[in-house]
Amino acid sequence: MENLFSGLISSKTRIKLLTRFFFNPKTKSYLRELAKEFNASSNSVREELNQLTNTGLLKSEKSGRQVFYAANQKHPLFPELKSMVSKVMGIDQVIDSIVNRLGDLEQAYLIDDYAEGKDTGIIDLMLVGNIDQYYLNDLSRKTERYIKRKIRSLVLSRNEFDDLVSKLEKRPRILIWEANKKQA
């Protein structure tokens, strides 16, 4: 599955841009930030940003001297690209393999780098509920082998979550699952 994009798209920079913007569509970034993050030249990133903007997959917005880019959520291919990116990053497997089997789980969040659309190889999850830590660790290890990424989990009770919510607001996060509501 991880070769899905590389088999379809030859530009590694374009793959990184699609991953960055379509995994978390609220993400906005500018050229130099992206070039530094991808360890690529500004020219190669600019070229890909221009192509993706010209096709309508990305939208751009000028703020002062900087141009910020974001996923165009109104593009007809947006839902499919978002789904493909989630599959490539392994998030669909995390949800299927771990979150849906934990029992008394209220909410699951993707936090930090992956919530910003950065595929760092370490998926940070914040799980709220009464969870069997031993079972979680076992499921995480099995899923890690399949998706070839490390999974780190922060498990909080509802009270702990409510106490920390103001501090957590400062960290990037995406709600990926909620009891009686499945999201991705």
WOQUI-V28369 format. One line per field, one symbol per residue. ss: DSSP state (A for helix, B for strand, O for the rest). burial: b if it has 16 or more other C-alpha atoms within 10 Angstrom, else e. A space follows every 50 residues. Layout:
ss: ???
burial: ???
//
This chain:
ss: OOOAAAAAOOOAAAAAAAAAAAAOOOOOBBAAAAAAAAOOOAAAAAAAAA AAAAOOOBBBBBBOOBBBBBBOOOOOOAAAAAAAAAAAAOAAAAAAAOAA AOOBBBBBBBBAAAAAOOOOOBBBBBBBBBOOAAAAAAAAAAAAAAAOOB BBBBBBOAAAAAAAAAAAOOOOBBBBBBOOBBOO
burial: eeeebeeeeeeebbbbbbbbbbbbbbbbbbbbebbeebeeeeeebbebbb ebbeebbbbbeeeeeeebbbbbbeeeebeebbebbbbbbbbbbbbeebbb ebeebbbbbbbbbbbbbbbeebbbbbbbbebeeeebeebbeebbeebebe bebebbebeebeeeeeeeeeebbbbbbbeeeeee
//
